[in-house]
Amino acid sequence: MLMSVINMKLRDCYPDLDTLCTDMDVDKEVLTTTLGSIGMEYNPETNKFW
């Protein structure tokens, strides 16, 4: 569920992960570690986790 919400926000509202994290006051390291624990990785070229 978290990945879906983050990808939706990246697609619709934010040009990159850094901007999303700054605007939403989210720790980038925690977010990438949490999604990484289920095998998801951020791809800056497509601006999404996959």
CORVENCOR-V780941 format. One record per helix or strand of 3 or more residues. SS is the DSSP state (a for helix, b for strand). FROM is the first residue (numbers start at 1). TO is the last residue. If there is no record, write none. Layout:
BEGIN
ss=SS from=FROM to=TO
ss=SS from=FROM to=TO
END
This chain:
BEGIN
ss=a from=2 to=12
ss=a from=17 to=24
ss=a from=28 to=36
END
